[in-house]
Amino acid sequence: MNNIKLVTDSLLDELVQYMEQSDTIYLLVSFVMESGVHLLAPYLRAAAVRGADIKILSGDYLYITQPIGLQKLLTIDPRIEIRLWKSNGTAFHAKAYLLSGNEGPSAVVVGSSNLSASALTHGVEWSLLASSVDGAGDVLDTAEHAFIKMFYDENTISLNDESLKLYTMEHEEYHRCHPDLAHQWIERESMTRRSRALDANSGLADAKQPYDVEIQPRVVQIEALEQLQITRKEGYDRALVVMATGLGKTYLAALFARDFNRVLFIAHREEILFQARTAFSSVMPGKSCGVYYGQEKQPNADLVFASIYTLSMQNHRRRFAPKDFDLIVVDEFHHAAAKSYQVVMDYFRPKFLLAITATPDRADGRDVYALSDGNVAYKVDFIEAIQREWLAPFRYYGVYDETDYSKIRWLGSRYDEDELRTAQLRESIARSVFKAWVAHQQSRTLAFCSSIAQAEFLCEYFVRMGVRAVSLTSKSAPHHRSSSIGHLERGELDAIFTVDLFNEGVDIPSVDTLLFVRPTESLTVFTQQIGRGLRLHSGKSGCVIVDFIGNYRNADVKLSLFQVEGALRESTNSKVFVIPIVPETCAIELDIRVVDLLEEMNRKRHPRRDALRSSYLTVYQDLGRRPTYAEVHLHGTADSRGYKQEFGSWPAFLLWAGQLTDDEAATAERYAGWFKELESTAMTKSYKMVLLLAMLERGLTEWDAAITPQEVAPFFHRYLTEKEYRQRTDLNDNASRKLREFDTRAVTRMVANAPMKNWGATSRGHVVFESNEFRVLLDIHADDRVTLFEWTREICLYRLHTYFERKGQSGTTTGTRSTNRSNVFKV
């Protein structure tokens, strides 16, 4: 194959040229639509008549392929061989067209086009066409070999009248059970074909039909929907989906909502509510939609889009019964730790709660994973989205900020506004900002500022320098905002200076430059703002990020968002350091003074123990009481493993932090060895802590008494089988089959051998298993019994929670990425 061509429009025209001369025609497509068969049928029939070898392979994935499309394929010519790939739920997304002849040109076409009218004509599709004028080449040979291997794979079946009947029944059953992803796509294809026929009959050229890429599920949405369906089958009633800005979270929620009768969508901004209403109504046109906020309230609609601030008021919340909604969707879920969200979430009792966000980790430390019961159904951050080419790549420039933030008063969560304004509104600062922007900017810039005064100040300076710029803030009239956005999109403006208007709910995909001239107080907000520049857009190759970095708080951890790995590498320019990063389409460059600054900040970072105490106190203040071990893990800012690593145990930390009464301190010291063993005993399975929990369930006065395997067996079986995720994690081998079925003898034997015997053999003298009894070797003082029981239970529940949480994250099979809260930037 010696010629390569990118086809972005009307693939049909390209295919026809080769099909008319081909002796071999192999089509591999995920989905077959009647509209696509209608277009190719004349050319396939002509090729079959002249004796061409024609093979077509499609699949049953998600039952998007139309039975009528397969029926039409069967009627073209009996010499065409057609097979169907039985996906059994596994994604099947291949699209390739292999066309060759003994004489004349040959081609391999690989891209995004399925066998549908929109994909072959006017749809937004990309394909690479590799051609040769002298018959088969290496690429075609390789492709044909791979095709034949797949075509006759054991997962395929021959398409005939009988197999088509079976597929048709499966297709109908699937769509009867729940609204399918294909519904809107199928409907659109039918409309496309009718529109094309009308255009042809009226003598008009092939007019391009509107193409809404949102209604057709993207790959990322299909993956997320699959995982949500698995989550529901596993018995969960709530789940968190983390998807980077720009990947279609709202349309994902709308597609998922088809399985529910009545839906409540909650958000905190009006723009998001109206965008969601548009998305949901386009996906479910048969449902009534109503908003519930401010002066506009339609509480009786099928789909209600409500402001969290309105629902947080009791009189409005009580206009709905707790079980009025089958599904509740909470958008931008990172806000959900706020009290306004908590009262709403505590009130309603939906069949399922779907939480969606791009930024799950809150800067104030309260972990939103806890609010979704730790169930992350699907997660893809912006780095992975760039790797998978769903978002645009970036080039990040860290520019040194000469402002001395150490002299500006810190008010607990932000800098003093007056002092910050005085430091920023200087001509020399504006000059530095302008110089950095000129050096790196592309065509359309969003500049994020600290205050309205700074936005207006910098805007005025840029205008004096000849830049077409405006400032948009909360003071700006709505019509001025929309018109300015339009000017920027059309290239009539170079830059918009703003404060926080564009963090959520407003998208300008054409933006290709981000300018940060504010201290990063919230990593969540910083992540949202980064997302404003990463949307794909025609004519945009990537996003430039110009970020002023000074000695403000969080400056030394912000680069962790880019998942930087490895050491810095000095470039040919001694004033700039380049950081290796994945994906390679992205790059990070730092001013040498920024590197020096970050090194210094790392050296001065608070000791780990102080950070652990600070995290504990934050949760303590939020709850108004001493938090449990699990609560600190779920809601704290620090990695909870540090409590064991630094202090040996949770009670030992409480003792060090001065959080105990004299009596509690004595208990912590007296049983220090026991607590340390509970924290450190190895757990390849959950069994040891399940055993301990069974003992604790007997109550305060009996928990430490000797117990037999026979006594533990019923609880052991019930605990591990009552939740599907526990079964999947710890009962996932043949040896566990009898335990799942509650073979009493098998369960008893497992309890005796796994937790009891193993723990007894490795214990440091605190437990023993002998004479068919498991005993805790503690001499418990009467005054210590309550405190000892409570701390033992806290550690047990903490270890069970973190065990299944860790196993769940490591076992995820989607394009997810585990949470990493540590500072990965090291110099």
LODO-31373 format. One record per residue (C-alpha): residue in three letters; residue number from 1; x, y, z. Coordinates in steps of 0.5 Angstrom, whole numbers, plus 2048, in hexadecimal, padded with zeros to 3 digits. Each point is the difference from the previous one (the first is absolute). Layout:
% LODO-31373
ala	NUM	X	Y	Z
...
END
This chain:
% LODO-31373
met	1	800	800	800
asn	2	804	806	7FE
asn	3	7FA	806	800
ile	4	7FD	802	807
lys	5	7FA	805	800
leu	6	7FC	803	805
val	7	7F8	7FF	7FF
thr	8	7FC	805	804
asp	9	7FA	801	7FB
ser	10	7FC	7FB	7FC
leu	11	804	7FA	801
leu	12	7FA	7FC	7FB
asp	13	803	804	7FA
glu	14	807	7FD	802
leu	15	7FE	7F9	801
val	16	7FC	800	7FA
gln	17	806	801	7FB
tyr	18	803	7FA	803
met	19	7FA	7FC	801
glu	20	7FF	800	7F8
gln	21	806	7FD	7FF
ser	22	801	7FB	805
asp	23	801	7F9	800
thr	24	800	7FF	808
ile	25	7FB	805	804
tyr	26	801	7FE	808
leu	27	7FC	805	805
leu	28	801	800	807
val	29	7FB	805	804
ser	30	7FD	800	807
phe	31	7F9	802	7FE
val	32	7FC	7FF	7FA
met	33	7FA	805	7FE
glu	34	7FB	7FF	7FB
ser	35	802	807	7FD
gly	36	807	7FE	7FF
val	37	7FE	7F9	7FD
his	38	7FC	804	7FB
leu	39	806	804	7FE
leu	40	804	7FB	7FE
ala	41	7FC	7FA	7FE
pro	42	800	802	7F8
tyr	43	808	800	800
leu	44	800	7F9	805
arg	45	7FB	7FD	7FB
ala	46	804	802	7FA
ala	47	806	7FD	803
ala	48	7FD	7FA	802
val	49	7FD	7FF	7F9
arg	50	807	801	7FD
gly	51	803	7FA	805
ala	52	803	805	805
asp	53	802	7FC	807
ile	54	7FB	804	805
lys	55	800	7FF	807
ile	56	7FD	805	805
leu	57	801	7FF	808
ser	58	7FC	804	805
gly	59	7FE	7FF	807
asp	60	7FA	800	805
tyr	61	804	805	805
leu	62	7FA	804	804
tyr	63	7FB	7FD	7FB
ile	64	801	807	7FC
thr	65	801	7FC	7F9
gln	66	7F9	800	7FD
pro	67	7FC	7F9	7FE
ile	68	7FE	804	7FA
gly	69	807	802	7FE
leu	70	802	7F8	801
gln	71	7FA	7FE	7FC
lys	72	801	805	7FA
leu	73	808	7FD	800
leu	74	7FD	7F9	7FF
thr	75	7FC	802	7FA
ile	76	805	804	7FC
asp	77	803	7F9	7FD
pro	78	801	7F9	803
arg	79	807	800	7FE
ile	80	802	805	805
glu	81	802	7FD	807
ile	82	7FE	803	806
arg	83	802	7FF	807
leu	84	7FE	803	807
trp	85	805	800	806
lys	86	7FC	7FE	807
ser	87	803	806	804
asn	88	7FD	7FD	807
gly	89	801	807	803
thr	90	807	801	7FD
ala	91	801	806	7FD
phe	92	801	7FF	7F8
his	93	802	807	7FC
ala	94	804	7FE	7FA
lys	95	7FE	803	7FA
ala	96	804	7FF	7F9
tyr	97	7FF	7FF	7F9
leu	98	805	7FB	7FC
leu	99	7FF	801	7F8
ser	100	805	7FD	7FC
gly	101	801	7FD	7F8
asn	102	804	7FC	7FC
glu	103	801	806	7FC
gly	104	7FF	807	802
pro	105	800	804	806
ser	106	7FF	7FD	807
ala	107	7FF	803	807
val	108	7FF	7FF	807
val	109	7FC	805	804
val	110	800	801	807
gly	111	7FC	805	804
ser	112	7FA	801	804
ser	113	7FB	7FF	7FB
asn	114	7FA	7FB	801
leu	115	7FC	7FD	7FA
ser	116	7FB	806	801
ala	117	7FE	806	7FB
ser	118	802	805	805
ala	119	807	7FD	801
leu	120	801	7FE	7F9
thr	121	7FE	807	7FD
his	122	7FF	807	805
gly	123	802	7FD	807
val	124	806	803	804
glu	125	804	7FA	7FE
trp	126	808	7FF	7FF
ser	127	803	7FA	7FC
leu	128	807	7FF	7FD
leu	129	800	7FD	7F9
ala	130	806	7FC	7FF
ser	131	800	7FF	7F8
ser	132	805	7FC	7FB
val	133	7FF	800	7F9
asp	134	804	7FA	7FE
gly	135	7FB	7FB	804
ala	136	801	7FD	807
gly	137	806	803	805
asp	138	802	7FE	807
val	139	7FB	804	803
leu	140	7FA	7FD	7FD
asp	141	803	7F9	800
thr	142	801	801	808
ala	143	7F9	803	800
glu	144	7FC	7FA	7FC
his	145	804	7FB	804
ala	146	7FD	803	807
phe	147	7F9	801	7FD
ile	148	800	7F9	7FE
lys	149	802	7FE	807
met	150	7FB	804	803
phe	151	7FA	7FE	7FB
tyr	152	801	7F9	801
asp	153	801	801	808
glu	154	7FC	7FB	804
asn	155	7FC	806	803
thr	156	7FD	801	7F9
ile	157	7FA	7FD	7FD
ser	158	7FE	800	7F9
leu	159	7FA	805	7FE
asn	160	7FA	7FC	7FD
asp	161	7F9	800	801
glu	162	800	7FC	806
ser	163	806	804	804
leu	164	7FC	806	7FE
lys	165	7FA	7FE	803
leu	166	804	7FF	807
tyr	167	803	806	7FF
thr	168	7FA	804	7FF
met	169	7FD	7FD	806
glu	170	806	802	804
his	171	800	807	7FD
glu	172	7F8	801	802
glu	173	801	7FD	807
tyr	174	806	804	802
his	175	7FC	806	7FD
arg	176	7FA	7FE	804
cys	177	804	7FF	807
his	178	803	807	800
pro	179	801	806	7FB
asp	180	806	7FF	7FC
leu	181	806	804	7FE
ala	182	7FE	7FF	7F9
his	183	7F9	803	800
gln	184	802	807	7FE
trp	185	805	7FE	7FB
ile	186	7FB	7FB	7FD
glu	187	7FB	805	7FF
arg	188	805	806	7FE
glu	189	802	7FB	7FA
ser	190	7F9	7FE	7FE
met	191	7FF	808	800
thr	192	806	801	7FC
arg	193	7FE	7FB	7FB
arg	194	7F9	803	7FF
ser	195	803	807	7FF
arg	196	805	7FE	7FB
ala	197	7FA	7FD	7FC
leu	198	7FC	806	800
asp	199	806	804	7FE
ala	200	802	7FB	7FA
asn	201	7F8	801	7FE
ser	202	800	807	801
gly	203	806	801	7FB
leu	204	805	803	805
ala	205	807	7FE	802
asp	206	801	7FB	806
ala	207	7FF	805	805
lys	208	804	7FF	806
gln	209	7FC	7FE	806
pro	210	801	803	807
tyr	211	804	7FB	804
asp	212	800	801	808
val	213	806	7FC	802
glu	214	7FD	800	807
ile	215	7FA	7FC	7FF
gln	216	804	7FA	7FD
pro	217	804	7FD	806
arg	218	807	801	800
val	219	805	7FB	801
val	220	801	803	807
gln	221	7F9	800	802
ile	222	7FF	7F9	7FD
glu	223	805	7FE	805
ala	224	7FD	803	806
leu	225	7F9	7FE	7FE
glu	226	803	7F9	800
gln	227	803	801	807
leu	228	7FA	803	803
gln	229	7FB	7FA	7FE
ile	230	805	7FB	803
thr	231	800	805	806
arg	232	7F8	7FF	801
lys	233	801	7F9	7FF
glu	234	804	7FF	805
gly	235	7FB	803	805
tyr	236	803	807	801
asp	237	7FB	806	801
arg	238	805	805	7FE
ala	239	806	801	7FC
leu	240	805	806	7FE
val	241	803	801	7F9
val	242	806	804	7FF
met	243	801	803	7F9
ala	244	804	806	7FE
thr	245	7FD	806	7FE
gly	246	7FE	7FF	7F8
leu	247	7FE	7F9	800
gly	248	7F9	801	801
lys	249	7FE	7FE	807
thr	250	7F9	804	7FF
tyr	251	7FE	7FB	7FA
leu	252	803	7FA	803
ala	253	7FB	802	806
ala	254	7FA	801	7FB
leu	255	802	7F9	7FD
phe	256	800	7FC	806
ala	257	7FA	804	803
arg	258	7FC	7FC	7FA
asp	259	7FF	7FA	805
phe	260	7FC	804	805
asn	261	7F9	803	800
arg	262	801	807	804
val	263	807	803	801
leu	264	802	806	804
phe	265	806	804	7FD
ile	266	804	804	805
ala	267	805	805	7FF
his	268	802	807	803
arg	269	800	804	7FA
glu	270	7FB	803	7FC
glu	271	804	7FF	7F9
ile	272	801	7F8	802
leu	273	7F9	7FF	801
phe	274	7FE	803	7F9
gln	275	805	7FC	7FD
ala	276	7FE	7FA	803
arg	277	7F9	801	7FE
thr	278	802	801	7F9
ala	279	804	7F9	800
phe	280	7FB	7FC	804
ser	281	7FA	803	7FB
ser	282	804	7FE	7FA
val	283	801	7F9	803
met	284	7F9	7FF	803
pro	285	7FB	804	7FB
gly	286	7FA	7FC	803
lys	287	802	803	807
ser	288	7FD	806	803
cys	289	806	805	803
gly	290	7FF	805	805
val	291	805	805	804
tyr	292	7FF	801	807
tyr	293	804	806	803
gly	294	7FF	807	801
gln	295	7F9	803	7FD
glu	296	7FF	7FA	7FC
lys	297	7FE	7F9	803
gln	298	7FD	7FB	7FC
pro	299	800	7FA	805
asn	300	7FB	7FB	7FD
ala	301	805	7FF	7F9
asp	302	803	7F9	7FF
leu	303	807	803	800
val	304	801	806	805
phe	305	806	804	800
ala	306	801	803	806
ser	307	804	805	804
ile	308	804	7FD	806
tyr	309	7FF	807	803
thr	310	7F8	800	7FF
leu	311	800	7F8	803
ser	312	804	802	806
met	313	7FA	804	802
gln	314	7FC	7FB	804
asn	315	7F9	803	7FE
his	316	802	7FF	7F8
arg	317	803	7F9	802
arg	318	7FA	7FE	803
arg	319	7FC	801	7FA
phe	320	803	7F9	7FE
ala	321	7FF	7FA	803
pro	322	806	7FC	802
lys	323	7FF	7FB	7FB
asp	324	7FD	804	7FA
phe	325	806	7FF	7FC
asp	326	803	7F9	7FD
leu	327	807	803	7FE
ile	328	803	807	803
val	329	806	802	7FC
val	330	805	805	804
asp	331	804	804	7FC
glu	332	807	803	801
phe	333	800	7FB	806
his	334	806	803	803
his	335	7FB	805	803
ala	336	7FC	7FB	804
ala	337	804	800	806
ala	338	7FD	807	802
lys	339	7FA	800	805
ser	340	7FB	802	7FA
tyr	341	801	7FA	7FD
gln	342	800	7FC	806
val	343	7F9	801	802
val	344	7FE	7FF	7F9
met	345	803	7F9	800
asp	346	7FE	7FE	806
tyr	347	7F9	802	7FF
phe	348	7FF	7FC	7F9
arg	349	800	7F9	7FF
pro	350	800	7FE	7F9
lys	351	801	7F9	7FD
phe	352	807	803	7FE
leu	353	804	806	801
leu	354	805	802	7FA
ala	355	806	804	802
ile	356	804	804	7FA
thr	357	806	804	801
ala	358	806	802	7FC
thr	359	804	801	807
pro	360	7FE	7FC	805
asp	361	806	802	806
arg	362	7FD	806	803
ala	363	806	805	802
asp	364	7FC	801	807
gly	365	802	7F8	801
arg	366	7F9	7FD	801
asp	367	800	7FA	7FB
val	368	7FA	800	7FC
tyr	369	802	7F8	7FF
ala	370	7FD	7FF	807
leu	371	7FA	803	7FD
ser	372	7FF	7FB	7FB
asp	373	801	7FA	805
gly	374	807	800	7FD
asn	375	7FD	7FD	7F9
val	376	804	803	7FA
ala	377	7FC	7FD	7FA
tyr	378	805	803	7FB
lys	379	805	805	800
val	380	804	803	7FB
asp	381	805	806	801
phe	382	802	806	7FB
ile	383	807	7FC	7FF
glu	384	7FD	7FA	7FE
ala	385	7FB	803	7FC
ile	386	805	804	7FC
gln	387	804	7F9	7FF
arg	388	7FA	7FD	7FD
glu	389	7FF	806	7FC
trp	390	7F9	803	803
leu	391	803	806	802
ala	392	805	805	7FD
pro	393	808	7FF	802
phe	394	803	806	804
arg	395	806	804	801
tyr	396	801	803	807
tyr	397	805	805	801
gly	398	802	802	808
val	399	802	807	800
tyr	400	803	803	806
asp	401	7FB	805	804
glu	402	804	805	804
thr	403	7FA	802	805
asp	404	803	7FE	807
tyr	405	7F9	7FD	802
ser	406	804	7FF	807
lys	407	7FE	807	802
ile	408	7F9	7FF	7FE
arg	409	7FB	7FE	806
trp	410	7FD	7F9	800
leu	411	7F9	800	802
gly	412	800	7F8	801
ser	413	7FD	7FF	7F9
arg	414	802	806	7FC
tyr	415	805	806	800
asp	416	7FD	806	802
glu	417	7FD	804	7FA
asp	418	802	807	801
glu	419	808	7FE	802
leu	420	800	7FB	7FA
arg	421	7FD	806	7FB
thr	422	805	804	802
ala	423	805	7FB	7FF
gln	424	7FE	7FF	7F9
leu	425	7FD	806	7FD
arg	426	807	803	7FE
glu	427	803	802	7F9
ser	428	806	7FB	801
ile	429	7FB	7FA	801
ala	430	7FC	802	7FA
arg	431	806	801	7FC
ser	432	803	7F9	802
val	433	7F9	7FD	7FE
phe	434	800	803	7FA
lys	435	807	7FE	7FE
ala	436	7FE	7F8	802
trp	437	7FA	800	7FC
val	438	803	803	7FA
ala	439	805	7FB	800
his	440	7FC	7FA	800
gln	441	7F8	802	7FE
gln	442	7FD	7FD	7FA
ser	443	7F9	803	7FE
arg	444	7FB	800	805
thr	445	801	801	808
leu	446	7FD	7FF	806
ala	447	803	804	806
phe	448	7FE	7FE	807
cys	449	801	805	805
ser	450	800	801	808
ser	451	7FB	806	800
ile	452	7FB	804	7FC
ala	453	805	806	801
gln	454	806	7FC	7FD
ala	455	7FC	7FD	7FA
glu	456	7FF	808	7FE
phe	457	807	802	802
leu	458	803	7FB	7FB
cys	459	7FB	801	7FB
glu	460	801	807	7FF
tyr	461	808	7FF	800
phe	462	7FF	7FB	7FA
val	463	7FB	804	7FC
arg	464	805	806	801
met	465	805	7FB	7FD
gly	466	7FC	7FF	7FA
val	467	7FC	7FA	802
arg	468	7F9	7FF	7FF
ala	469	7FE	7FE	807
val	470	7FA	800	805
ser	471	7FF	7FF	807
leu	472	7FA	7FC	802
thr	473	7FE	7FF	807
ser	474	7FA	7FF	804
lys	475	7FE	808	7FF
ser	476	800	7FF	7F9
ala	477	7F9	7FF	7FD
pro	478	7FE	7FA	7FD
his	479	7FF	802	7F9
his	480	807	803	800
arg	481	803	7F9	803
ser	482	7FC	7FD	7FA
ser	483	802	805	7FB
ser	484	808	800	802
ile	485	800	7F8	800
gly	486	7FD	801	7F9
his	487	806	805	7FE
leu	488	805	7FB	803
glu	489	7FD	7FA	7FC
arg	490	800	804	7F9
gly	491	807	802	801
glu	492	7FE	808	801
leu	493	803	800	807
asp	494	807	7FD	803
ala	495	7FF	7FF	807
ile	496	7FA	800	806
phe	497	803	802	807
thr	498	7FB	7FD	805
val	499	800	7FE	807
asp	500	7FB	7FA	801
leu	501	7FB	800	7FB
phe	502	803	7FA	7FB
asn	503	802	7FB	806
glu	504	7F9	7FC	7FE
gly	505	7FA	800	7FC
val	506	803	804	7FA
asp	507	804	7FD	7FA
ile	508	804	804	7FB
pro	509	803	7FA	7FC
ser	510	804	805	7FC
val	511	804	802	805
asp	512	808	7FE	7FF
thr	513	803	805	806
leu	514	7FF	800	807
leu	515	804	805	804
phe	516	800	800	808
val	517	802	806	804
arg	518	7FD	7FE	806
pro	519	803	7FC	806
thr	520	7FD	7F9	800
glu	521	7FC	7FF	806
ser	522	7FB	7FA	7FE
leu	523	803	7FB	7FC
thr	524	7F9	7FE	7FE
val	525	7FF	807	7FD
phe	526	807	7FF	7FD
thr	527	7FE	7FA	7FD
gln	528	7F9	802	7FD
gln	529	803	806	7FD
ile	530	806	7FC	7FD
gly	531	7FA	7FC	7FC
arg	532	7FD	807	7FD
gly	533	806	7FF	7FB
leu	534	800	7F9	7FF
arg	535	7FA	7FF	7FC
leu	536	801	7FD	7F8
his	537	7FF	805	7FB
ser	538	801	801	7F9
gly	539	806	804	7FE
lys	540	803	7FF	807
ser	541	806	7FB	801
gly	542	800	801	807
cys	543	800	805	806
val	544	805	804	803
ile	545	800	802	808
val	546	804	805	802
asp	547	800	800	808
phe	548	803	805	805
ile	549	803	7FC	806
gly	550	803	804	806
asn	551	801	7FE	807
tyr	552	7F8	800	802
arg	553	7FD	7FA	803
asn	554	7FF	7F9	7FC
ala	555	805	803	7FB
asp	556	804	7FA	801
val	557	7FB	7FB	7FF
lys	558	7FC	802	7FA
leu	559	804	7FD	7FB
ser	560	7FE	7F9	803
leu	561	7FA	801	7FC
phe	562	804	7FF	7FA
gln	563	802	7F9	803
val	564	808	802	7FF
glu	565	804	7FA	800
gly	566	808	800	801
ala	567	805	805	801
leu	568	801	807	7FC
arg	569	804	800	7FA
glu	570	804	807	7FE
ser	571	7FF	802	7F9
thr	572	805	804	7FC
asn	573	7FD	806	803
ser	574	803	801	806
lys	575	7FA	804	803
val	576	7FB	7FB	7FE
phe	577	7FF	7F9	803
val	578	7FC	7FA	7FC
ile	579	7FC	7FB	804
pro	580	7FF	7F9	7FC
ile	581	7F8	7FF	800
val	582	7FC	7FB	7FE
pro	583	7FC	801	7FB
glu	584	806	802	7FB
thr	585	7FC	805	7FD
cys	586	800	804	806
ala	587	806	804	803
ile	588	801	804	806
glu	589	806	805	800
leu	590	801	804	807
asp	591	804	806	801
ile	592	807	7FE	804
arg	593	7FE	805	805
val	594	7F9	7FC	801
val	595	804	7FA	801
asp	596	804	803	805
leu	597	7FA	803	804
leu	598	7FD	7F9	800
glu	599	806	7FC	802
glu	600	800	805	806
met	601	7F9	7FF	801
asn	602	800	7F9	801
arg	603	806	801	805
lys	604	7FC	804	804
arg	605	7FA	7FB	7FF
his	606	7FC	7FF	807
pro	607	803	7F9	803
arg	608	7FB	7FA	7FF
arg	609	7FE	800	807
asp	610	7FD	807	800
ala	611	7FD	7FF	7F9
leu	612	7FC	7FA	803
arg	613	7FE	804	807
ser	614	7FE	805	7FB
ser	615	7FB	7FB	7FC
tyr	616	7FE	7FD	806
leu	617	7FE	807	803
thr	618	7FC	802	7FA
val	619	7FC	7FA	800
tyr	620	7FF	801	808
gln	621	7FE	808	7FF
asp	622	7FB	7FE	7FA
leu	623	7FC	7FA	804
gly	624	801	804	807
arg	625	802	7F9	803
arg	626	806	7FC	800
pro	627	800	7FC	7F9
thr	628	801	7F9	800
tyr	629	805	7FD	7FC
ala	630	7FC	7FE	7FA
glu	631	7FD	807	800
val	632	807	803	800
his	633	802	7FC	7FA
leu	634	7FA	802	7FC
his	635	800	807	802
gly	636	807	802	801
thr	637	805	804	7FC
ala	638	806	7FB	802
asp	639	801	7F9	7FE
ser	640	7FD	7FC	806
arg	641	806	7FA	7FF
gly	642	804	806	803
tyr	643	7FD	7FF	807
lys	644	802	7F8	800
gln	645	807	802	7FD
glu	646	802	806	804
phe	647	7FD	7FE	807
gly	648	7FF	7F8	800
ser	649	7F8	801	801
trp	650	7FA	804	800
pro	651	800	801	808
ala	652	807	801	800
phe	653	7FF	806	7FB
leu	654	7FA	803	805
leu	655	805	7FF	806
trp	656	806	804	7FC
ala	657	7FB	805	7FE
gly	658	7FD	802	807
gln	659	7F9	7FD	7FE
leu	660	7FF	7FC	806
thr	661	7FE	800	807
asp	662	804	7FD	805
asp	663	7FD	7FA	801
glu	664	800	7FF	7F8
ala	665	807	802	800
ala	666	801	7FA	805
thr	667	7FC	7FB	7FC
ala	668	804	802	7F9
glu	669	807	7FF	804
arg	670	7FD	7F9	803
tyr	671	7FE	7FD	7FA
ala	672	805	803	7FB
gly	673	802	7F9	7FE
trp	674	7F9	7FE	7FE
phe	675	7FF	806	7FC
lys	676	806	800	7FC
glu	677	7FF	7F8	7FE
leu	678	7F9	802	7FE
glu	679	803	806	7FB
ser	680	805	7FB	7FE
thr	681	7FE	7F9	7FF
ala	682	800	7FE	7F9
met	683	7FA	800	7FC
thr	684	800	7FD	7F9
lys	685	7F9	7FE	801
ser	686	7FB	804	805
tyr	687	7FF	7F9	804
lys	688	804	802	806
met	689	7FC	807	801
val	690	7F9	7FC	7FE
leu	691	802	7FB	806
leu	692	801	806	805
leu	693	7FA	804	7FE
ala	694	7FC	7F9	801
met	695	803	800	807
leu	696	7FE	808	801
glu	697	7F9	7FE	7FE
arg	698	7FF	7FC	807
gly	699	801	807	803
leu	700	804	804	806
thr	701	800	7FB	805
glu	702	801	7F9	7FC
trp	703	804	802	7FA
asp	704	807	7FE	802
ala	705	7FD	7F9	802
ala	706	803	7FA	7FD
ile	707	7FC	7FE	7F9
thr	708	800	7FA	7FC
pro	709	800	7FF	7F8
gln	710	7F8	7FD	801
glu	711	7FE	807	803
val	712	803	804	7FC
ala	713	7FE	7FD	7F9
pro	714	7F9	803	7FF
phe	715	802	807	801
phe	716	806	7FF	7FC
his	717	7FC	7FD	7FA
arg	718	7FB	806	801
tyr	719	805	805	800
leu	720	804	7FE	7FA
thr	721	7F9	7FE	7FC
glu	722	7FC	806	802
lys	723	803	805	7FB
glu	724	802	7FE	7F9
tyr	725	807	804	800
arg	726	802	7FC	806
gln	727	7FF	7F9	7FD
arg	728	803	803	7F9
thr	729	806	802	804
asp	730	801	7FA	805
leu	731	7FC	7FA	7FE
asn	732	803	800	7F9
asp	733	803	7FA	7FF
asn	734	7FE	7F8	7FF
ala	735	802	7FF	808
ser	736	7FB	805	802
arg	737	7FA	7FD	7FC
lys	738	7FD	7FC	806
leu	739	801	806	805
arg	740	7FB	804	7FB
glu	741	7FB	7FA	800
phe	742	801	800	808
asp	743	802	7F9	800
thr	744	801	800	808
arg	745	806	7FB	800
ala	746	803	804	7FB
val	747	7FF	807	803
thr	748	802	7FD	807
arg	749	807	7FD	7FD
met	750	801	806	7FD
val	751	7FF	805	806
ala	752	805	7FB	804
asn	753	805	800	7FB
ala	754	800	807	7FD
pro	755	7FF	805	805
met	756	801	7FC	807
lys	757	806	7FC	7FE
asn	758	804	805	7FC
trp	759	7FF	806	805
gly	760	801	7FB	806
ala	761	807	7FE	7FC
thr	762	802	807	7FF
ser	763	7FE	804	806
arg	764	804	803	805
gly	765	7FD	7FD	806
his	766	7F9	803	7FF
val	767	7FC	7FB	7FD
val	768	801	7F8	800
phe	769	7FC	7FA	7FD
glu	770	800	7FA	803
ser	771	7FB	7FA	802
asn	772	7FC	803	7FB
glu	773	7FF	807	803
phe	774	802	807	7FE
arg	775	802	804	806
val	776	802	807	801
leu	777	806	800	806
leu	778	7FE	807	803
asp	779	7FF	801	808
ile	780	7FB	805	7FF
his	781	7FF	805	806
ala	782	7F9	802	802
asp	783	801	807	7FF
asp	784	804	7FF	7F9
arg	785	7FA	7FB	7FD
val	786	7FC	806	7FC
thr	787	806	804	7FD
leu	788	803	7F9	7FE
phe	789	7FA	7FE	7FD
glu	790	7FF	806	7FC
trp	791	807	801	7FE
thr	792	800	7F9	7FE
arg	793	7FA	800	7FC
glu	794	802	807	7FC
ile	795	806	7FD	7FE
cys	796	7FD	7F9	7FE
leu	797	7FB	804	7FC
tyr	798	805	805	7FD
arg	799	804	7FA	7FD
leu	800	7FA	7FD	7FD
his	801	7FE	806	7FD
thr	802	807	802	7FD
tyr	803	801	7F9	7FE
phe	804	7FA	7FF	7FB
glu	805	801	807	7FE
arg	806	807	7FF	7FE
lys	807	7FE	7F9	7FD
gly	808	7FB	804	7FC
gln	809	804	805	7FD
ser	810	806	7FB	7FE
gly	811	7FA	7FB	7FD
thr	812	7FD	806	7FB
thr	813	800	7FE	7F9
thr	814	7FE	806	7FD
gly	815	804	806	7FE
thr	816	801	802	807
arg	817	806	803	804
ser	818	800	7FF	808
thr	819	800	806	804
asn	820	807	803	802
arg	821	800	806	805
ser	822	807	800	801
asn	823	805	805	7FD
val	824	803	7FD	7FA
phe	825	805	806	7FE
lys	826	807	7FE	803
val	827	806	804	7FE
END
